[in-house]
Amino acid sequence: MSAEKPPSERKILLLIAAVQFVNILDFMMVMPLGPDFAKELGIATSHLGVVGGSYTAAAAVSGLVAATFLDRFDRRKALVGALLGLVMATAMGGLASGFWSLIAARVLAGAFGGPATSVALAIVADTVPPERRGRAMGLVMSAFSAASVLGVPAGLQLSAVGGWRSPFFAVAGLGLLVAVLAFPFLPSMTSHIGLSRGRFLDIFSILKRPVVALSLLTVVTTMVGQFALIPNLSAYIQFNLGFPREKLQSLYMAGGFVTFVTLRLAGRLTDRIGSSRSAALGTALYLLTLYAFIIHPLPQIPIMLLFVSFMVTGSFRFVPMQTLSSKVPHPSERARFMSLQSCTQHMASSLGAVVASQVLSAEPDGKLVGLNMVATGTACLALLVPFMLALVEAKLAGKPALATAS
């Protein structure tokens, strides 16, 4: 009797993209729904940032903790377990009765959401060889755009029709469906287990390797700059640029749709010319966008075009960065490394937002003062990224055994 045919690479990638879609949507939908549940639960709007930040903080901590044990488990079981935990936590958010119960639910969601992302990316690296990994990462990361185009608008509409709790239950139901599909579609992945010791001190042994430290530093440089701007874009567009609030949804939908397409192209380009060169192209376009959009706004260019360009060029750089970082760890430590990277991403995102908040001020009419300074700092950080990726590439090329193992 013939052996069962293993699932195709594309099916695995589509399932991982579905996992990422659920995970990202769970995070993204909360802030747009903020005014809805704040009114119903008696939460001050000034505390909505804490609701969003609680997820990020929990994801950072869980990333560090998960780095000590994720590589000891079958990737499939680890992913399904993390996804089921996220489903439970999201459903709890829909059952929240006040501020603290909602915070508890979001902390739990972050605690499972962080490891879910880490295992998902480890599965991509285990499944796809290095020469095609850029295209694979482009496909998986396009889940962010799909969540922007489809998920968030659908969640807002569902909240308007069925109340603020309904989007939480809808996402939990979708996550449960994806978790159920994971077992027949994903193969068991255990070849890394015998090579992984999974001790807490192994985290520090990974960080001692220069290529690992440099890769994580590149993540910090990128995320600090990007998230110094992202939380303030909605206010900037409305109050500084005078864009109507009722058209804001169409702005995000357009940006998400175009980004969905360009991320796939970014993956193909990365496979063809390498991560540092691909990132250099994305960075050049990103710097031009920052200048025309925020640093020295050009009113003759439509806001829609500038916003879409910001989303596209900002996201474009993440594909080569993520593709290259997937080649850094040994197979036996991929989930551990991805957990450290997840922890680093979330902490750097929070750092960027905090630093920007110390620089910015608001005028009585809501206009933000100082965002051009923040954007200038972001541009300076962005300039470093292609050079840092080139150094990572050089270090990997100088260690054939490591590069081959990836």
N, C-alpha and C positions, 0 to 999 in steps of 0.2 A: 504494500500500500504506500503511495507516494506521500511525502511529507507535506504538511500544510503550507501553502504558498504564503510567504511573509507579505505584510501590507506594503503597498508601494510608498516610495518616498513622498510623493505628492499627497497621498491620503494622510500620512503622518503630519506633514506640514500644515495641511488644512485643518486638522484637528487641533494642532498646537495654536494655530491662528485663532480658532474658535475659543480656546482656553484664554488666550490673551484678550480677545474681544470682551468676554465676560468679566475678566479681571479689571481691565481698563475702564469698562463701562461702570462697574461697581464703584470705582474711584471717581470717575469724571462726573457722574450724574448728581452727586450729592450737593455740590455747590450751586448749580443752577436751580435745584429744588429748595435751596435754603430758605428763601422768603416764604415758601408754601408751608414747610413744616415748622418754621420759627413761629409763625402766627398760631398754628394749631397747638403747639406744645408750650407756648409761652416763653420762647427763647429769644433773648435780645439779639438783634441783628449784629451787634458788635461782637457777639460770641460765635458767630458762624465760622469764623476762621479757625477757632479751636476745634470745631467738629471736623473740618477738613484736615487740620494739622494732626489730630489724634491718629488718623489712619497712617499718615506719613511716618510719624514717630514710631508707631507700633511696627510698621514694615521694616524700618531701619533696625530696630532691636531684634526682631525675629530673624532678619537676615543674618545678623551676627551669631545668634544662637543656632539657627539651622545649619550654619556652616560647619558645626561640630558633628553633625550626624546624618545629613542628607545622603552623602555618598555611601552610606552603609545599607541603603535600601534599593530594591528594584525601582527604577525610575517610574515605571507605570504606577506602581502602588503608591509611591510618594506623591506623584502628581494628583492621582484621584483622591488621596487622603486630604491634601491641601485644598483641592477644589471643593470637596464636601464640607470642609470646615468653613470655607468662604461662603458657601451656600447657606449654611446654618447661621452664620453671623449676619449675612445680608437679610435673611428672613427676620432675624431679631431686630434689625433696624426698622423694619416695617411694623413691628409690634411695640416699638418704644413708646413710653408714656410721658417722658420728660427729658430734660437736658442730659442728666447723668446716665439714664438707661440708653440713650442714643449714643453717647460717648463710649459707653462700654461695648456696644455693638460695633462701632466703628474701629475701636482698638482691636477687637477680636477679628474683624475683617482684615485689618492690616497685618495682623499676626499670621494669618493664613495666606493672604494675597501675596506677600513678599516671597515666601518659599515657593508658591505656585509659579511665579515668574521665573525664579531661579531654576527649578526643575525643568520647566518648559524649554528654556534656552539651552540647558544641558542636553536635553533630548535632541534638539536641532543639531548641536555640535556632534553628538554621538551618531546621528543618522546621516548627515550630509558631509561629504568630503570637502576639504578646504577649498578646492578649486571652484566649487559651486555654492559655497556657503554664503557669499554675498547676496546672491539671488534668493536663497532660502530666508535669510534674515530680512530682506526687503519684503518678502511675502508675509512673514510673521509680524513684522512691525507695522504693516499696513492695517493691522487690526486697530491701531490707534485712530487712523483716519476713518475707518468704518464706524468706530464708536462715535466719532464727532458728527459724521454725516447721517447715520441711521439711529444710533442708540440714544444720544442725548435729546434730539428733537422728539423721538418717540416717547422717551421718558417724560418730557415736559407735557406732551399732549395727553399722555396717560394720566398724569397727575391732575391736569385740568378736568378730565372727564371722570376719573374714578377716585380722586383724592391722592394726597402725597404718599400714602402707604403703598399704593398699587405698583409704582415702579420698582420698589424694593422687592416685592413678591414676584414680579415679572422677571427680574434679573436672577433671583434665587431659583426660579423654575427653569430658566434657560441654563443656568449653571448646572443644575441637577441633570438636565438632558445631556449636556456635554460630558459630564462625569460618567453617566451610564454608557455613552458611546465609546468612552476611552478604552474600556477593557477589550471589546472585540476589534477595535481599530489600531490600538497601540500594541506592539510586541513587548514581551517581557524583556527588560534590559538589566542584566545582572553581571555582565562581564567585568565591570569596574569594581565590584564589591570586594573581591579577594585582595585587591591592590590598595584598598583604602583602610587606614587605621581609624580615622574619624575622631582623633583626640582633640581636645580644645587647643592644646599647644601647637597642633599642626597648622592652625591658622597663622600663627606667627612665623612658622617655618616657610609658609608660602610667601608671606610678606617680605621675607629676607631676600627673595630673588628679585634682582633689580627690574626685570622685565614685568613682573607682577606689580610692583610698586609704581612703576612708570605708567602702566596701563590704567591702574586705579586713579592715579593723579590726573591722567587725561580725562577721565570721567568727571572728576571734581571740577576741573577747569571748564568743561563744557556745561555741566549742570548748574554751577553757580551763576554763570553768565546768563544762561537761558531763563532760569527761574527768578532772576532779579527783574525780568521784564514781564513774563507771562501772567502772573497774578494781577498786574496793573493794566493790562491791555484793554480790558472792557471799559474801565473808567476813563482811560486816555482817549479811546476812540469816541466815546460819547461826549465827554465834557471838554476835552481839548480840541478835538477835530469836528465836533458837532454832528456826529453820526446818529440818526434816530434810533431810539431804543427798540422800536417795533421791527426794525430791519436787522437787528443784531443776529437773530437766528439764521437768516439767509447768509450772513457774512461767514459764520462758522461752518455752515453746510458747504459753501463754495470752497472754503479753504480745505476742509476735510476731503472733499471729492478730488480736488486737484492733487493733494498730497498723497492720496491713495494710489494714484497713477504714477506719480513721480518717485515714490519710494521703491516701486518695482524696478524703475529705470536705474535708480541709484544702486540697487543690488547688482544688476547686470554690469553696470559701469565699474563697480568695485571689483568684481571678478575679472574684468578685462584689464584694467590699468592699475589695480592695487588700491589699498585703503588710503594711504597718505595723499596720493594724487587726486583721488575722488573727493576726499575731504577738502583738499585745497581748492578745487573748483566750487564745491558747495560753500566754502567759507568766503570766497571772493564775491559770490552772488549775495551771500548773507550780509556782508559788510555794505554793499551797495544799497541793499534794502534798509538796513538800519539807518543809513545816512538820510535816505529820502523819506523814510517813514517817521523817524523819531528824532535823530540828532539834528537834522536841518530839514524839517518837513517841507515837501514840495506840493503846494496846493493844487497844481495843475495835473497831478497824477491822481486818478480815482482811488479813494480809500479802499474799495474792494480789491483793486489790483495790488496795492501795497500790503494789505493784510494777508491776502493769499500768498504773495511772495514771501512774507515773513514766515508763514507756516511751512511753506514748501522748503525754503532754503534752511530754516532752522532744523527741520526734521531730516532733511537730506544728509546732514553731517553725522547723524546718529547711526545710519546704516554702515558706513565704512568703519566707524569706531566700534560698533558692536560686533561686526564681522571679524575684525582683527583681534578683539579681546577674546573671542571664542577660541582662537588658536593659541592663546597663552597657556592655559592650564593643561596638565596631563589628563588623560581620560579618567583616571581614578580620582581626580579632585575637581572635576568640572562643576558639579553641583555646589561644592564648597566654595569654589572661586566665584561662581555666579551669585551665591548668597552674599559673599563679601562685596561684590559689585553692586548688588541691590541695596545693601546697607549704605554703601558709599553714595549711590545715586540719591537716596532719600535724604541723607544728612546734608549733602551738597545742595539739594533743592531747597531745603529749609534754610540753609545758610544764605543762599542767594536772596531768598524772600526777606529774611531778617535784615540783611545789609541794605537792601533797597529801601526798606521801610524807615531806616535811620537817615537816609539821604532825602527821601521825598517828603513833601508837605502838600497840603491842599488849600486852595483858595476858597472863599465862601461859596462860590458858584460851583465848586466841585472840581475845578481844573487842577491837574497835578503839576507841581513845580519840582523840577529837578530830574525828570525822567530822561531828558537828553544827556545829563551827566551819567546816569546809570547806563544808558545805551552806549555811551562812549567807553565806559569801563568794560561792558560786555564785548564790544568790538576788540578791545585790546586782548581780552582773554581768548576770543575766537581766533585771533591771529596766531596764537601759540599752538593750537590744536594740530594742524597739519604737520608741524615740525615734531611735535611729541609723538604722533603716530608714525612718522618716518623713523624715529629712534626705536620705537617698539618693533617695527618691521626689520630694522637692521639687527636688533638683538635676536629676534627669532631666526633670521637668516644665518646668524653666526652660530646657532645651535641646531644643527640639522636633526638631531635625535628628537628634540622637543617639538620642532616644527612638524616633523613627520608623525609624531605621536598625536598631534592635534588633529 
